[in-house]
Amino acid sequence: MAGNGKGGKFKTIIIAVLGVILAVGVSVAGTLWFLGETSFGGGSGNSQEQSEAHTPASYFELADPLVVSVSGNQQRYLQLHLAFVMRGHDVSEALERHRATVRSRLRGLLQRQSFKQLRTREGKQALLEDMRDAVNAVLKAENASSIERVLFTNFVMQ
């Protein structure tokens, strides 16, 4: 009987070890298959088309923050650091050349905002879109290409 108990334990250990090895093998094979499909273009053939279609973004950051007072029940201030995203064309030179006009338009737009509206996610998103449109209007008037979007690199309200 002692031999049967020992043999049963040994079989259980071997089955457990084989199960672990099988699980690790399946995990590694699944990972390699997944990475091969998405990262290395194995099988689909679309990765070359996707890489040709994707154009890296470039950024132009305003050096000085925009500081304005916003409407509310009491005196409130808004300080923004901004960056502009460009894709496929670099309008940094045009943004630098017309920096004063861009800052003036953005400052006017910011002064019309309400503190209550800017506290919401939707208000901030609408502001970003309005700022993009204002910058693109300046660039269009100067026959320059447009920016893709505006980013807040710092947003402070008090």
Secondary structure as UniProt FT lines:
FT   HELIX           2..38
FT   TURN            42..44
FT   HELIX           47..53
FT   STRAND          57..61
FT   STRAND          66..71
FT   STRAND          76..87
FT   HELIX           92..97
FT   HELIX           99..111
FT   HELIX           115..118
FT   HELIX           121..141
FT   TURN            142..143
FT   STRAND          149..157
//
